[in-house]
């Protein structure tokens, strides 16, 4: 009697990773606080006039076959003083006067919660803090404290280590992987003033970068899909999707690289963003899929996540 051949297919529990369409560049046309937006249409016109040369430069570099999409992030996570019905038409009109088209408009609170999924929580779960060489392991992790550091000796742990600190001579902090000299930074990721976690501006800005790069997934699926919006905007920000599409001719929201044009007062926050992203471990399946997508289009994509984001800081000079 012969033994029948049996083919066994092993099905893993890991869901298939969704691929998203990408532009070559996601160009952010500023990131203003709500108090900036209270200054009215004149201030918005001045803002777009200031960044116009930089926007033209970025778009010109990708002229021809390059795809550039533009976006604008509204800070309504910490304050919701102005309604979308008031603000969005002013933004669109002020940008148009400068010859700029806003393809996508996003809510910062969408970086904290997008429907049933929290992009911020997904990123927090992928923070990998590498203990500096020679440390004793007493310093709690960023997941416990809400603080992330790029250095040894910045955030000293409590307990015995702190008690003995007075007995040891002072020693300076040392940046992990420093080149000749150190630049040390501690970044607060969240706090909980009322017992509810409140994400920091720097952390949400890091989440925003990952969203634009199309590197976040939940159960294999992209967590934000820009929704076309026509007609009157609502009175409450919560009535809007996390990202709305304002231009019918827009290239894809997601991109292989990002550029953000900001005033110099935002430089410290964006330095913190780069520190955070340097310690985020992107899902390997998403990274591999993105790399294959870039290679198929002849795009040279850096392996280092931080090298995919760029900033222009200008005060109109």
N, C-alpha and C positions, 0 to 999 in steps of 0.2 A: 504494500500500500504506500503510495507516494504522499508526502506531506504537502498540503497546498501552500503556495506562497502568499503571504499576507503583507500588504503594504500599510505601513503605519505613518500617518502624517501628524507631526507634533504641532499643535497650535498654541502659541504662547498667549499669555493674558495681556501682553502689551498691545495697545491699539495702534493702528496704522497712523503714521504722522502725516498730517495734511500739508501739502505744498501750497504756497501762496504766490500770487503774481507780485513781481517787484519792479519798482523803478530803479534806475541807477543811483539816484540821490533823492533823499527826503530833505527838503529845505524848510527849516522852521523860521518863520518871519517874526521872531520875537516871542518873548514869554513874559508877559506883564502881570504884576500883582493887581488885585482888585482896586486898591487905592489909586493905581495908575489909571485904571479904566474910568475912575470917577472924575478925572480931569476933563472929560468931554471930547467932542469931535476934533477940536483944534489940536489937542495933544496927540490924538491918534494920527492925524495928518502929519504932524511933525515927526512922529515915530516912523511911519512908513517912508516919508521923504528921506530920513536919515539912513535907513537900511536899503533903499532902492539901489544904490551903486553896487552893494555887495550881492544883492539878489541877482542883478543883471550879470555880474561876474560869474556867479555859480552856474547860472543857466547857460551863459555863453560857452562855458567850458564843456558843457554836455550838448552843445548844438549839433544838429544833424540827426544821428541815430540814437543819441542819448535820451533818457527819460528822466525828467525831473518833476516831482510833485511837491507842492507847497502846503504848509500846514500852520496853524496858529493854535496855541494852547491857552485856554482861559482858566485862570486860577479862581475857581469857585469852591474849592475844597475847604479853605480856611475862612472864606467870607463870601456871602452871596448878596452883596448890597444891590447890585444891578441885575435886572432880569434879562434873559436872552432876547425877549421881545424888544427891549430898548437897545441892548448893546450890539447884537449881531448885525443889524442893518448899518449901524454906525461904523463897525469894523470893515464891512464889505465896501461901503462907500468911501471911507478914508483910504483904503488900500487901492481902490480903483482910481482915485484922484492922483495917486502916485504912479499909476500904471502897473500895479501889482494885482495878481489874481490869487485869492486864497482858495485853494482846492479843497482843503479839509479843515474843519474846526473841531477841536477836541475839548472835553471837560477834564480838568485835572482830577476831579473826584472819580472819573472813570478809570484812573490808574489805581485807585484804591479798591473800587468795586465796580465790576462790569457785569450786570445781571446777577447770576448766581455764583460767579467766579470772582475772586479777588486777585487781580494781577500782582498787587503788592505782596500778598501772602505767598503766591507762587515764586516770586523772586526771592523773598526772604528765605524760603525753604531751600534755595539753591545757593545761598551764601556759604562759601567755604573759607573760613578764616584759618590761615596757615600759621601755626604758632612759630614765633621767631626762634631761631636757633639759640639754644642755651637757656631758654626760659623754663620756669619750674612748673608750668601748667596750672598755677593757682588763679590766673586771670580768667574770669568767666567768659563764655562765648558771647558773640553778638546776639545770638538767639535768646540769651537770658537777660542781657543788660540793655539791649537796644543801641549799643555803641560798637562801632567798627573802627579799627585802627590799622594803619599801614606800617606800624613801627613797634619796636621793642622798648618797653619802659614808659609808654605814654599813659596807658590806663592801668595803674597798679591795682592788684587784687587786694581784697581785705584780709582779715585774719592775721596769721603769723607773719606773712610777708610784709604787711603794712606796719605791724607792731615792731618789726625788726628794722624797718627802714631808717629810723633815727640812729641806729647803731652803725649803719653802713655809710661810707662816704658817698657824696652825690656823684651820680654818673648821668651823662646826657642820654636822651632817647636816641635810638638808631633806626633809621628807615630800613625796612626789609628790601634788600636788593639795591641799596643806595649806590650811586656812582660818585666816588670820592667824598662827597658830603651829603648829609641827610636833609630831607624836607619831610617833617613829621606832621601827621594829621590824625585827629580823632573826629569821627563823624557820627552824629546821633541819627539813628534810623527811625526811631519811634519813641513816644512817651505814652503815658496813660493818665492824664490829669484827673479824669472822672471815672477811672476804672475801665475805660474803653480805649483800645489802642488807637493812637493818632499818629499817622505816618508823617515823617518830616518832609519838608520841601525838597531837600537834596535827594532823599530816597525816592520820592514820587517822580522827580526829574530823571533818575536812573531808570525807573520802570518805564517812563515815557520813551526813553531812548531804545529800550528793548522792544517795546511795542512797535515803534517805527521800523526797527530792523527785522520785524517779523520773526522773532526768536522765542516767543512765548506760546506754549500750548497747554491745553487742559484736556486730558484723555485723548491726546493726539490731535485735537482740533484747535484751530486758531481761535483766540478768545475775544477778538474784537473785529467786527465786520462793519466798515463804514456804511452808513445808511443815507441814501439820497434824501434831501429835504427840500420841499417846495412850499411856497406860501408863507403865511405868517408864522413866526416863531412863538413858542409858548411863553407863559409868564414865569414858569419855574424850571430851573436847570434840570431837575430830576426827570422832567418829561422828555428830555432829549436823550438819544442814544449816546454812548461814550464818544463816538466820532461820527460826525455828519459830513457828507459830501456836498460841497457847495457848487462845484463846477462839473458840468456834464462831460467836458472834454479832458478831465483830469487823468493823468497817468496813475498807476497803482499807488495806494497809500504806503504800503510797505516798500522798503528799499534796501539795497545792499549796503549803502553808506548813508550817513546823516551829516547835515551841516546845520548849525544853529547860530543865528545872528542875534547878538545880545548887546546891551549896554555893559560897560565895564563893571558896574556895581554887582553884576551877577557872576563875576569871575570866581569868587570864593565858592559859591554853590556848585558851579560846574567843575571846579577842581575836586570837590567832594564827590560829584557824580562819577568822575573818572576813577577815584579811589574805590568807590563801591563796585563799579563794573569790573575792576581788576580782580575782584574776589567773588565774582558770580560764575558758577559752573553751568553753562548752558547745556541743555539736554543733548547728549552726543548724537542721538538720532536726528535731532533738528539741525545740529551743526553740520552733520554729514550731508543731509539733504540740501541745505543751503549751499554748501561747497560744490556739490554736483550741479546745482542749478546755475551757479556762477560760472563754473567751468564750461558748461554747455553753451553759454552766451559769450565766452571769451573774456570774462571779467576776472581780473586779478584781485582776489579777496584775501585780505590779511587774516591769518589764523587768530591773531590777537584781537579780541573784541574791542578793546579801547582804541585800537588803530582804525576802526571803522567809523568812529565819530570824530567830528571836527567842530571847532567853534570860531566865530569871528566876534571879537569884542570891539565895539566902536562907540564913541560918544559924538559922532558927527564930524570927526576931523577928516 
